[in-house]
Amino acid sequence: MNDLPFHLLIFAVTGAVIVIVSAMFSEATDAAALRVVPKRILYFFFGCAVVAGVMLLLEHTLASAT
């Protein structure tokens, strides 16, 4: 866990690249793609945070340390 900030940075950069490239391929023009990138990045990272939260909640409630 000592390198958690580094791994979060790598995840953020990789996720941003994936979102930007997918926006460029899904929109007809670059201007339209650049307009939707902030919303797509927000949805992507919010979705990732929800999945991580659900995983932590399930781990906390279902995993027993007996």
N, C-alpha and C positions, 0 to 999 in steps of 0.2 A: 504493500500500500504506500510505500515511500514515493513512488512515481505516479500517483494518481493524477496530479495536474498535467503531467506530460501526456498520459494516455487520454485524458479528456481533451487536450489540445489536438492530438492526432485525430480523435473521433470527430471533433468539430470541423477540422480542415477537410477531412475525407467526406464527411456528410455534406458540407457546403459544396464541394466539387461535384458530388453526385447530383445534388439538387440543381445546381447551375447547368450542368451538362444536360440533364433531363429537360429542363426548361428550354434550353436552346433547341433541342430536337423536337419539342412538342409544339412550339409556337412558329407561326409563319415568318415573322420578322424578328430581327434582333431587338428592336425597340420594344415590341410586345413581350418578348421573353424577359428582358431586363425589368419591365414593370411588374411581372408576376413573381420574380425571384424572392423578394423579401417575404411575401405571404407564404410561398412554398417552404422557405427555410424555417419560418415560424411554425408551420404545420408539422414539418419533419421533426424538429427538435422537441416540440410539445408532444408529439406522438411517441417519440423515444423516451421522454420523461415519464409518460403515462405507463408505458410498458415496463420500465425499470421500477416504477412505484408499485405496480401490481406484482411484479416478481418479488420485491422486498416484502410486501404485505403477505404474499403466500408463503414465503420462506419463514416469516415470523410466526404465522398462525399454524402452518402445517408441519413444520420441522420441529421435532421434539428432541430435547437434549437429555434423554433419560438413560 
